[in-house]
Amino acid sequence: MTRKWDHEVIKTAIRELHRSGESLCYTNVDQNHRALLQAAVRYFGTWEAAVNATGLNYDSCRKYRKPEPEMDVDMPRRRRHNRNRPRSLFD
């Protein structure tokens, strides 16, 4: 049976998964609810955007955290070398 997807059907399905206690992490949904995942990506652009559209915070169910960029203002930036330019002794 083919399921008709739209924004509201997708958000309802995500809320039902959440209420049932199932993990909303991408890997779990990809393994167990691939049709939902594909529809969510088609309609919302990303799985994260679909989960956030339901009012849930995707960061709380994310398995791997995105690393925070570290800013060290005291460290000088490294200079990139151009592969086509010969290196000098002072680079």
Phi and psi in degrees as a GROMACS rama.xvg file:
@    title "Ramachandran Plot"
@    xaxis  label "Phi"
@    yaxis  label "Psi"
@TYPE xy
-90.3633  132.498  THR-2
-96.3919  138.204  ARG-3
-88.6645  120.431  LYS-4
-101.825  144.998  TRP-5
-152.426  178.018  ASP-6
-56.2269  -45.8121  HIS-7
-69.7129  -38.9184  GLU-8
-63.6126  -41.6111  VAL-9
-64.743  -47.217  ILE-10
-62.9386  -38.6567  LYS-11
-64.4751  -42.184  THR-12
-63.976  -39.3312  ALA-13
-66.0076  -43.1809  ILE-14
-61.6584  -39.2471  ARG-15
-64.427  -41.4319  GLU-16
-60.1762  -44.0598  LEU-17
-63.583  -45.0658  HIS-18
-62.9321  -33.5607  ARG-19
-78.1966  -5.66921  SER-20
88.7706  7.59049  GLY-21
-78.7369  145.493  GLU-22
-66.3987  136.954  SER-23
-97.8847  11.143  LEU-24
-65.7754  149.541  CYS-25
-53.8348  -45.6707  TYR-26
-61.6003  -44.5802  THR-27
-63.3843  -45.3855  ASN-28
-66.9399  -37.1947  VAL-29
-62.9224  -38.7617  ASP-30
-77.7328  -35.6486  GLN-31
-110.521  -18.4766  ASN-32
-143.459  54.7407  HIS-33
-60.1187  -38.8988  ARG-34
-61.9243  -41.4443  ALA-35
-63.2153  -44.934  LEU-36
-59.9897  -47.1694  LEU-37
-64.0672  -40.036  GLN-38
-66.4409  -40.7015  ALA-39
-62.7729  -42.4735  ALA-40
-66.3256  -38.6363  VAL-41
-64.6672  -43.208  ARG-42
-86.2839  -32.2131  TYR-43
-111.197  -11.6282  PHE-44
97.8785  -44.1321  GLY-45
-143.871  159.201  THR-46
-63.9646  -40.1095  TRP-47
-58.8936  -44.168  GLU-48
-63.8518  -37.3593  ALA-49
-65.6105  -44.4563  ALA-50
-64.5457  -44.0251  VAL-51
-64.1208  -31.148  ASN-52
-66.6844  -22.4183  ALA-53
-79.7316  -9.28433  THR-54
97.8626  -3.5381  GLY-55
-87.756  155.707  LEU-56
-97.2461  111.185  ASN-57
-63.8034  -31.2885  TYR-58
-60.4852  -28.3303  ASP-59
-74.7493  -19.7917  SER-60
-109.576  4.46288  CYS-61
-72.0796  132.094  ARG-62
-72.6025  -45.1569  LYS-63
-113.343  126.086  TYR-64
-80.6874  143.244  ARG-65
-71.715  131.592  LYS-66
-68.1238  139.56  PRO-67
-74.9018  133.188  GLU-68
-67.7405  132.805  PRO-69
-93.9492  128.265  GLU-70
-111.161  115.273  MET-71
-117.524  101.89  ASP-72
-72.3021  -17.1725  VAL-73
-82.3407  -20.8606  ASP-74
-84.4414  129.684  MET-75
-70.8247  149.805  PRO-76
-72.8345  140.865  ARG-77
-76.3996  142.224  ARG-78
-88.4983  132.571  ARG-79
-84.6904  140.479  ARG-80
-93.7165  138.386  HIS-81
-82.7467  123.917  ASN-82
-64.2835  -26.0038  ARG-83
-82.5066  -12.5474  ASN-84
-100.366  131.67  ARG-85
-65.0991  141.756  PRO-86
-79.0133  141.234  ARG-87
-97.6322  173.687  SER-88
-69.9112  -16.5666  LEU-89
-103.658  6.87843  PHE-90
